[in-house]
């Protein structure tokens, strides 16, 4: 069984003159899925979410690193 948890965060700036508050949602992944998830730890993931009648389908896939130049130039050979 899994639960979607909500927590509120508060950041204080400029000696309490500005306060930024936001709500974050999280899902705990059961330990029985640890082997399947370990390959994706510390990776940037792209998320797609589809809400149906009585279910939520969340698809996470590795995000392509667009900051890396994929073209090989003469200097890199």
N, C-alpha and C positions, 0 to 999 in steps of 0.2 A: 504494500500500500504506500502511496506517495501523497504528499500534500504540497500545494503551492503556498509558500510563505511570503508574507509581506512585512517589510521593516521600513521604518522611517529613518532617514539620515539627515543630519543637520551640520552644515559647515558655517563657522563663524569667521567673518573677515573684518579687518580694520577695528579691532578692539570692540567687538559686539555692535558696530554701527551697521553692518550688513550681515544678513543671515540668509543662507541658501538652503532650502529644505527640499527634499525629494523622497519619493517612495520607490523602493527597489523590491522586485519580486525574485524569488529563488525556488529552485526545485532540488531537493536532495535526491541523489542517485543511490539506490540500494547497493550494498556491498556485493551482491551476487552478480552485478554487472561490471565490476571493477576491471576484469580482464579485457572486456570489450571497450572500455572507456580509456584505459591507460595510454593507448596509442595516440590519443588526441589531447593529452594533457599539455598545457603551455602552448597550444596552437591557437591562432585566430580562426574562429569558426563563423561561417555564414549560417544564419538561421532562417528557416521558413516555417511558418506556423499556419495551420489550417484548423479552424474550429468547425466541427460538425455538430449534429444533434446532441449526442451524449458523450462526445469524446473530443480530445485535442490531439492533433498529430503535430509533433515538433520534429523537424528534420534539421540536423546539424551536419555541415560538411566543411572540410578544410577550405579556408579562404585563400584565393590566389594572391600571392604577394605582388602587388602591382608596382611597388616602388623599385623592384629589381629590373634592370635593363636586360631583356632577354636576347637582344641582338649582340652577336659577337663581332667586335670590331678588330681591325688589324692589330691594334695595340694589345688586345687581350690574348692573342694567339701565342 
